[in-house]
Amino acid sequence: MLDLYIRFKTASNLLVFLLLFLATVLWVYRSLKAKQGISLAPFVLINALLFLILAGIIGIDYDETEHLHCAWMVSQGLTPFKDFWQHHSPFLWVILSPLFNVVKSTVLIFTIGRVFSIAIFMVIVLLGWRIARSVLREKASVSIYLFVLLSSAALGEFFWIRPDLFMDVFLLLGIYFSLKIPGKKVLFPFLAGISFALAVSFTCKQYLLCLLPVITISLERNKLGIAKFLTYLLGLAVGSLPLLAYLLRNNILNEFIFWVFRFNGERMAPSAILPIAVGAMGGWGAYRLLRSYHESRDMKALILFIAFCLNTINSLTGSTYPSGLYYLGLWFVLCAIVGNGCNITRISERASSLIQKSILLGLLFSLFLAQNFTYAGVYVRSYFSEDKKVVSELMEYSKGDTCLVILPLHPVFSRDATRLYSYFQYLFINEFSSMKEDLKSKDIAEAIINSKPAVITYKFKNKLFFLDLFQKGLISKKDYKDLLVLLEKYYKLQPIGRDQYYVRNDKL
């Protein structure tokens, strides 16, 4: 569904929006009165700065901890699905695992992760602009492209390390190569196949885009159609080899199919929030692409239009438990790509007076600017520096030992005493029988008693952790009593940050 995505939950939210609206109206009025062109550069700069500020202050997210922790576990020789529970493709962790051979066991890994994510985002920005220039040529506007994209950059959560970032890079490469399929060369379907296969290897959220080369080849209708189609299939096969080789070498192909496809398939449902300001630019740009094709038979315009439609349809389906708008990351990029040829300032041409034009453009600009501010107000519940201090202390206690700590504030470089470490896994353990069976495949109480983790979570979601384990049916009544005796004998309750943890006595 479409959503304004401007939240007025508090008076401060409304005040921020009104101040943005007033400032943009005054700025537009001054520019129009002086008969100057309206430059988007200040708005682009504001959105870029706000994105970087958010990247530097927003608290640690459980997904970024999860992927860093999984990458570390892979670097330690552990096997996904078998040695630790997961429902993501392991390809990201395999790619990141060499990093842990050179990075010391400190919270610096989170800073490195964010810098790395922003670097990948810059690659996404450049690839998107390359596609825009390839299709729109001289009509492409870098200022409008950056204004639309950076207005939703925080919403897409491009500063957190996730497989989606890498998926977006290869999907954009696939779209870029698909634009070159029309013609006499059969190399581009092969390159598109490799790109889309690598994208799906990271995460398969945007699987419909894999149809883009097939649709493009069928629309071209030339003698090379069959050869191009077979070449595309060959590219898909070649691009799938790295992940397939890893799965087969570790004998986890069946587990991968079950958790990544069957289990995640149970969680899929129509679920989307499409910010209306960004969506309007995407819709406007898509209309212009379709009109360009009808007027000049521009195949590139048609291919990009189809890519946008496939991505939009795919984006209407998501997880039944979406954790953010990062599911729409590629959609934000494509809206910026297809909409960057649209002249935003022309919207005010029908307004009869200078004041009306200023109000109309001021409202439009403030809607784009307010999205990042809204994100900051809704999602900044904790701060990066504070969270790193907590994780640093947890790492000190857990160094060279096991832990039983639920994400997101987790000592990344410590082995888990049980299969239980994921926020998502614990939160929905009773809703998915397969997840509960997997967790109970290891005797939780026995594992805790035998390993005596250095640090144990005291509460989860304001419930006593061990009591909640019992109430969820993960441990027996006897296990619960035995664990309480263990805590009383070997542990002391220790405040760390805003929460408390059981720390083993010899670690204090």
C-alpha positions in Angstrom: 0.0 0.0 0.0 1.0 3.6 -0.4 1.9 5.5 2.7 2.8 9.2 3.3 5.4 7.9 5.7 5.5 11.1 7.6 4.8 10.3 11.3 3.3 12.8 13.7 3.4 10.6 16.8 4.7 13.5 18.9 4.5 17.2 18.9 8.2 17.3 18.0 7.6 15.3 14.8 5.0 17.8 13.7 7.2 20.7 14.6 10.1 19.3 12.6 7.9 18.9 9.5 6.4 22.4 9.8 9.9 23.9 10.2 11.1 22.0 7.1 8.0 23.1 5.2 8.4 26.8 6.2 12.1 26.8 5.4 11.7 25.2 2.0 8.8 27.6 1.1 10.9 30.6 2.0 13.9 29.3 0.1 11.8 28.6 -3.0 10.0 31.9 -2.8 13.3 33.8 -2.6 14.8 31.9 -5.6 11.7 32.4 -7.7 11.4 36.1 -6.8 15.1 36.6 -7.8 14.3 34.7 -11.0 17.0 32.2 -10.2 16.8 28.6 -11.1 15.8 26.3 -8.3 18.8 24.2 -7.4 18.3 20.9 -5.6 21.9 20.8 -4.5 21.1 22.1 -0.9 18.4 19.4 -0.5 20.7 16.7 -1.8 23.4 17.8 0.6 21.0 17.9 3.6 19.8 14.3 2.8 23.4 13.1 2.3 24.5 14.6 5.6 21.5 13.3 7.5 22.2 9.8 6.1 25.8 9.9 7.2 24.8 11.3 10.7 22.3 8.5 11.2 24.9 6.0 10.1 27.2 7.3 12.8 24.7 7.5 15.7 21.9 5.0 15.2 22.1 2.0 17.5 23.3 -1.5 16.7 20.7 -3.5 14.8 20.1 -7.2 15.4 20.5 -8.0 11.7 24.0 -6.4 11.4 25.1 -8.3 14.6 23.6 -11.5 13.3 25.4 -11.4 10.0 28.7 -10.3 11.5 28.4 -13.1 14.1 27.5 -15.7 11.5 30.5 -14.6 9.3 32.8 -15.0 12.4 31.4 -18.5 13.1 32.0 -19.5 9.4 35.6 -18.2 9.8 35.9 -20.5 12.8 35.0 -23.5 10.7 31.4 -23.8 11.9 28.7 -24.9 9.3 25.5 -22.9 8.9 22.3 -24.8 9.7 24.2 -27.7 11.3 26.3 -25.9 13.9 24.1 -22.9 14.3 20.5 -22.0 13.3 19.8 -19.7 10.4 17.2 -19.0 7.7 19.4 -16.8 5.4 21.6 -17.9 2.6 25.2 -18.3 3.9 26.8 -16.6 0.9 27.3 -13.3 2.6 29.1 -14.9 5.6 31.4 -16.9 3.3 32.3 -13.6 1.5 32.9 -11.8 4.8 34.6 -14.6 6.7 38.2 -13.8 5.5 37.7 -10.3 7.1 37.8 -12.0 10.6 41.3 -13.4 9.9 42.7 -9.8 9.9 40.4 -7.9 12.2 41.0 -8.1 16.0 38.2 -9.2 18.3 36.9 -5.7 19.2 33.8 -3.6 18.6 35.7 -2.0 15.8 34.1 -4.6 13.6 30.8 -2.7 13.8 32.4 0.5 12.6 34.2 -1.4 9.8 30.8 -3.0 8.9 29.1 0.4 8.6 31.9 2.0 6.6 31.9 -1.1 4.3 28.1 -0.9 3.9 28.3 2.8 2.9 31.0 1.9 0.4 28.7 -0.7 -1.1 25.9 1.9 -1.1 28.1 4.2 -3.1 28.6 1.4 -5.7 24.8 1.1 -5.8 24.4 4.8 -6.4 27.0 4.8 -9.2 25.4 1.7 -10.9 22.0 3.3 -10.7 23.3 6.5 -12.3 25.0 4.5 -15.0 21.7 2.8 -15.9 19.9 6.2 -15.8 22.4 7.7 -18.2 22.3 4.7 -20.5 18.5 4.9 -20.9 17.7 8.6 -20.5 20.9 10.0 -21.9 20.9 13.8 -21.9 17.5 13.9 -20.1 19.0 12.3 -17.0 19.4 14.7 -14.1 21.9 13.8 -11.4 20.5 16.3 -8.9 17.0 14.8 -9.2 18.4 11.3 -9.1 20.4 11.9 -5.9 17.6 14.0 -4.3 15.1 11.1 -4.7 17.5 8.4 -3.8 19.1 10.1 -0.8 15.7 11.1 0.6 15.0 7.4 1.1 18.5 6.1 1.8 17.9 6.0 5.6 14.6 4.2 5.0 16.4 1.6 3.0 18.9 1.2 5.8 21.8 1.1 3.5 24.2 1.8 6.4 23.7 -1.7 8.0 25.5 -4.6 6.6 23.0 -7.0 5.1 22.8 -9.4 2.2 20.3 -7.0 0.6 23.2 -4.6 -0.2 25.1 -7.1 -2.3 21.9 -8.4 -3.9 21.1 -4.8 -5.0 24.6 -4.5 -6.6 24.2 -7.6 -8.7 20.5 -6.9 -9.6 21.5 -3.5 -10.9 24.3 -5.2 -12.9 21.8 -7.7 -14.3 19.5 -4.8 -15.3 22.4 -3.0 -16.9 23.4 -6.0 -19.0 19.8 -6.7 -19.9 19.6 -3.2 -21.5 22.4 -4.4 -23.8 20.7 -7.7 -24.8 19.0 -6.2 -28.0 21.5 -6.5 -30.8 23.8 -9.1 -32.3 26.0 -10.0 -29.3 25.1 -13.0 -27.1 27.6 -12.1 -24.4 25.2 -9.8 -22.5 22.6 -12.4 -21.7 25.4 -14.5 -20.2 26.6 -11.6 -18.1 23.0 -10.9 -17.0 22.6 -14.5 -16.0 25.8 -14.5 -13.8 24.6 -11.2 -12.2 21.1 -12.4 -11.4 22.4 -15.7 -10.1 24.9 -14.0 -7.8 22.1 -11.6 -6.6 19.9 -14.6 -5.6 22.9 -16.3 -4.0 22.9 -13.5 -1.4 19.1 -13.3 -0.9 16.2 -14.2 -3.2 13.8 -11.4 -2.3 13.7 -9.9 -5.8 13.4 -13.2 -7.8 11.0 -11.7 -10.4 13.8 -9.6 -11.9 15.4 -12.9 -13.1 12.6 -12.9 -15.8 13.9 -9.6 -17.3 16.3 -11.1 -19.8 13.8 -13.7 -20.8 11.1 -11.0 -21.5 13.7 -8.9 -23.3 14.8 -11.8 -25.5 11.2 -12.7 -26.3 10.4 -9.0 -27.2 13.3 -8.7 -29.5 12.2 -11.6 -31.8 15.3 -12.2 -33.8 17.1 -15.3 -35.0 19.5 -15.2 -32.1 16.7 -15.5 -29.6 17.2 -19.2 -28.8 21.0 -18.8 -28.6 20.6 -15.8 -26.2 18.1 -17.7 -24.1 20.5 -20.7 -23.7 23.4 -18.3 -23.0 21.3 -16.7 -20.3 20.7 -20.1 -18.7 24.4 -20.9 -18.9 25.1 -17.6 -17.1 22.6 -18.5 -14.4 24.3 -21.9 -14.0 27.8 -20.3 -13.8 26.7 -17.6 -11.4 25.1 -20.3 -9.1 28.3 -22.4 -8.9 30.0 -20.6 -6.0 27.1 -20.9 -3.6 26.2 -24.4 -4.8 29.8 -25.6 -4.4 29.8 -24.4 -0.8 26.5 -26.1 0.0 27.6 -29.4 -1.5 31.1 -29.3 0.1 29.5 -28.8 3.5 26.6 -31.2 2.8 23.9 -28.6 3.7 22.0 -28.3 0.4 18.8 -29.9 1.9 19.0 -27.7 4.9 19.5 -24.7 2.7 16.4 -25.5 0.6 14.3 -26.1 3.7 15.2 -23.0 5.8 15.8 -20.5 3.0 12.9 -21.5 0.7 10.3 -23.6 2.6 10.6 -22.0 6.0 10.8 -18.4 4.6 8.0 -19.3 2.1 5.7 -19.9 5.1 6.4 -16.3 6.3 5.7 -14.6 3.0 2.5 -12.5 2.6 1.3 -9.3 0.9 3.1 -6.8 3.0 4.5 -3.5 1.8 4.6 0.2 2.8 5.5 2.3 -0.3 6.3 5.9 0.6 4.1 8.0 -1.6 6.6 10.7 -2.4 9.2 8.3 -3.8 6.5 6.1 -5.4 5.1 9.2 -7.2 8.5 9.9 -8.8 8.8 6.2 -9.8 5.3 6.1 -11.3 5.9 9.4 -13.1 9.2 8.2 -14.5 7.7 4.8 -15.5 4.9 6.6 -17.4 7.6 8.7 -19.3 9.5 5.5 -20.1 6.5 3.8 -21.6 5.6 7.0 -23.6 9.2 7.2 -24.9 8.9 3.6 -26.1 5.6 4.3 -27.9 7.0 7.4 -29.5 10.5 6.2 -30.6 10.5 2.4 -30.1 13.3 2.8 -27.6 14.0 -0.7 -26.3 16.1 0.5 -23.4 13.2 2.5 -22.1 10.9 -0.5 -22.4 13.4 -2.8 -20.6 13.8 -0.4 -17.7 10.0 0.0 -17.5 9.6 -3.7 -17.3 12.4 -4.0 -14.6 10.6 -1.3 -12.6 7.3 -3.1 -12.8 8.8 -6.5 -11.9 10.5 -4.9 -8.9 7.4 -3.1 -7.8 5.3 -6.3 -8.0 7.9 -8.2 -6.0 8.1 -5.5 -3.4 4.4 -5.9 -2.7 5.1 -9.2 -1.1 7.3 -9.4 2.0 7.8 -11.1 5.3 4.8 -11.4 7.7 7.2 -9.9 10.2 9.0 -7.0 8.3 11.6 -5.3 10.4 12.0 -2.2 8.3 11.8 -0.6 4.9 15.1 -2.1 3.8 13.0 -4.7 1.9 12.3 -1.8 -0.5 15.9 -0.9 -0.9 16.1 -1.7 -4.6 12.7 -0.2 -5.2 13.9 3.1 -3.9 16.9 3.0 -6.2 14.8 2.1 -9.2 12.3 4.9 -8.4 15.2 7.3 -8.4 16.5 5.9 -11.7 13.3 6.0 -13.6 12.2 9.3 -12.0 15.4 11.3 -12.5 14.3 12.5 -15.9 11.2 14.2 -14.5 11.5 17.9 -13.9 10.1 18.4 -10.4 10.0 22.2 -10.6 7.5 22.0 -13.5 4.8 20.8 -11.2 4.3 24.5 -10.1 3.8 25.9 -13.6 0.0 25.8 -13.3 0.1 27.8 -10.1 -1.1 31.3 -10.8 0.9 33.2 -8.2 4.4 33.2 -6.8 3.1 32.3 -3.3 1.2 29.4 -4.6 4.2 28.1 -6.6 6.4 28.4 -3.5 3.9 26.6 -1.3 3.4 23.8 -3.8 7.2 23.2 -4.3 7.9 23.8 -0.6 5.4 21.0 0.3 6.9 18.7 -2.3 10.5 19.3 -1.2 9.7 19.0 2.5 7.9 15.6 1.9 11.2 14.3 0.5 13.3 15.9 3.2 11.0 14.8 6.0 11.4 11.0 5.3 14.9 10.8 6.7 13.9 13.0 9.7 10.9 10.7 10.3 13.2 7.7 10.2 15.5 9.3 12.8 12.5 10.0 15.1 11.1 6.5 14.8 14.1 4.3 14.8 16.8 6.0 16.9 16.0 4.1 20.1 19.6 3.5 21.0 22.9 5.1 20.1 25.9 3.5 18.4 28.5 4.6 20.9 26.5 3.4 23.9 25.7 0.1 22.2 29.4 -0.5 21.4 30.4 0.1 25.0 27.9 -2.6 26.1 29.2 -5.1 23.5 32.8 -4.2 24.4 32.1 -5.1 28.0 30.3 -8.3 27.0 33.3 -9.2 24.8 35.7 -8.8 27.7 33.7 -11.1 29.9 33.1 -13.7 27.1 36.6 -13.6 25.6 37.7 -17.2 24.8 34.5 -18.5 26.3 30.9 -19.3 25.4 27.9 -17.0 26.0 24.1 -17.1 26.0 23.2 -13.6 24.9 20.3 -12.7 22.6 20.9 -10.2 19.7 21.4 -7.4 19.0 23.9 -6.6 21.8 25.9 -9.8 21.4 29.6 -10.5 21.9 30.2 -11.2 18.2 33.5 -13.1 18.6 32.2 -15.7 21.2 30.6 -19.1 20.6 27.0 -19.6 21.6 26.4 -22.1 24.4 23.2 -23.3 22.7 21.6 -22.9 19.3 19.7 -19.9 20.8 21.1 -16.5 20.0 18.8 -14.9 17.4 16.2 -12.3 18.4 14.0 -13.4 15.6 14.4 -17.1 16.5 13.5 -16.5 20.1 10.6 -14.1 19.5 8.7 -16.4 17.2 9.8 -19.8 18.5 6.2 -20.9 19.3 4.8 -19.8 15.9 7.0 -22.1 13.8 7.2 -25.7 14.8 10.2 -26.3 12.6 12.1 -23.6 14.4 11.2 -25.0 17.8 12.1 -28.5 16.9 15.5 -27.3 15.6 16.2 -25.5 18.9 15.1 -28.5 21.0 17.4 -30.8 19.0 20.0 -29.7 21.5 19.3 -30.0 25.2 19.4 -26.4 26.2 19.7 -26.9 30.0 22.4 -29.6 29.7 24.4 -27.3 27.3 24.2 -24.4 29.8 25.1 -26.5 32.8 28.0 -28.2 31.1 29.5 -25.2 29.4 28.7 -22.6 32.1 28.6 -19.6 29.7 30.6 -16.5 30.7 27.6 -14.3 30.3 23.9 -15.1 30.3 21.0 -12.9 29.4 18.9 -11.9 32.5 15.7 -10.7 30.7 14.3 -10.8 27.2 11.4 -8.5 26.3 11.0 -7.7 30.0 10.6 -11.4 31.0 13.0 -13.4 33.1 15.0 -15.3 30.5 15.1 -18.8 32.2 11.5 -18.5 33.3 10.5 -17.6 29.8 12.4 -20.7 28.4 10.3 -22.8 30.7 7.0 -21.2 29.8 7.9 -21.6 26.1 8.4 -25.3 26.7 12.1 -25.2 25.8 13.2 -26.5 29.2 11.5 -28.7 31.8 10.5 -27.7 35.4 13.4 -29.7 36.7 15.7 -28.0 34.2 14.5 -24.6 35.4 15.2 -25.4 39.0 18.7 -26.8 38.1 19.5 -23.6 36.2 18.4 -21.4 39.1 20.8 -23.4 41.3 23.5 -22.9 38.7 23.0 -19.2 38.7 23.0 -18.9 42.4 26.2 -20.9 42.7 28.4 -19.6 39.9 26.9 -16.2 38.7 26.4 -12.7 39.8 23.9 -10.2 38.3 25.9 -7.4 36.7 24.5 -4.2 35.2 25.9 -3.6 31.7 24.5 -0.6 29.9 20.7 -0.3 30.4 20.3 -4.1 31.0 21.5 -6.7 33.4 23.4 -9.9 32.7 24.5 -12.9 34.7 28.3 -12.9 34.7 30.2 -16.0 35.9 32.0 -15.3 39.1 35.5 -16.1 37.9 35.0 -13.5 35.1 34.3 -10.6 37.4 
